[in-house]
Amino acid sequence: MNFVFYLFSHILFFFPQIFEEDREKIKHMKKILVCMVLAMTVFTVSSFAQGGGGGAERRKQMLKDSIGLTDVQVDSVMAVTQEFGAQRRDIMMDQSMSADDKKAKMTDINLKIKARLKGTLTDDQIAKWEALQQRQMERMRNRQGGGGGGNK
């Protein structure tokens, strides 16, 4: 018991002296860390302010090049896909739905999108758009490492 008291008293006495230097180092490291976080935040915000890497512009250019859409058609396609994008995300994120339910709802949304695009695109452009969508889905499945089991 005396040994425990002796050890405890020495730890209490020497602890502040031993770690005083380390406290200064920790304060310095905290300042550096805060500066790094602020710099990263400023960099990230400025990159999003400049268009987030041009994702929307790249997509617009891809639609023009691969399908042959005009600027007006591209804007229409982007508006329609953005309108239904939130619904698609909600379906995909809903853990309570079965895969079959998700597939049925996604098919319904895709039919609505196609109906909306028929007013803007020609039949040939719609066919090219559907092929493009299919290729993108295949790439996504391949990146996820599954392939979807052949369910198309």
C-alpha positions, 0 to 999 in steps of 0.5 A: 500500500505504501508503494502505491501511495509513493508511486501515485504521489510521484506521478502527481508531482512529476506529471506536470513537469514532464509534460509541460514541453509536450503541452506546448508541442500539442498547442503548436500542432493544434494550430497547424491542424486548424490552419490545414483544415481552413486551407482545405476548406477554402480550396474545396469551397473555391473549387465548387464555386468554379463549377465543381470540376465541370461535371455538369459541363462535361455531361452537357458536352457528352450529350452533344457529342454522343447523341448530337443534341442542340444546346436547347435539347441538352438543357431540356434533358438536363432539366428533366434528369435533374427533376427526377434525380432526387426521386431516383436517389430516394429510391436507391437509398431507401433500405426498406424497399426490396430490390424488386420494388426499387427496380419497379419504381425506377422503371416507372421513373424511367418511363416518365423521363422518356415520355417527357423527352419525347417532346424534345428529342427525336426517336433516334436521339431517344434511342441513343440516349437510352443506349448511353444510359445503359452504358453508364449503368453497366459502368456503374455496375462494373465499378461496384464489382457486381455486374448485377447478376445479368438482370437487365 
